[in-house]
């Protein structure tokens, strides 16, 4: 009996996790499409630029940027290269350790972020949220935050 209850709980939890991941992937694809068609960047690139824009000091190391944007350092390195070529980010290389290179948002990057703001506003306002009840949305955010921290 105990094993059956545990398996049922596991199945429900597995279904929930898979649904969250599938939903996140679908939303990211839609965000990628909206941003790439209008501004030529992906949502992942937007997240990096936005993280740099909100950094407390003047730029972030790739490791700190990866941690802040929930990416791996190698994913950050791959994503920063085209952003540097487009003039949205500059990187100051460290002579001692490549992980300590400092990425900084340029004036062009700041302008792009301001342009992207309208695209994202249209996207998020256009989502058909299942609940307009602010308390339910806040509860869901709290649950997702707890899951992320475990």
Buried (B, 14 or more C-beta within 10 A) or exposed (E): EEEEEEEEEEEEEEEEEEEEEEEEEEEBEBBBEBBEEBBEBBBBBBBBBBBBEEBEEEBBBBBBBBBBBEBEBEBBBEBBEBBBEBEBBBBEEEEEEEEBBBBBBBEBBBEBBEEBEEBBEEBEEEEEEEEEEEEEEEEEEEEEEEEEEE
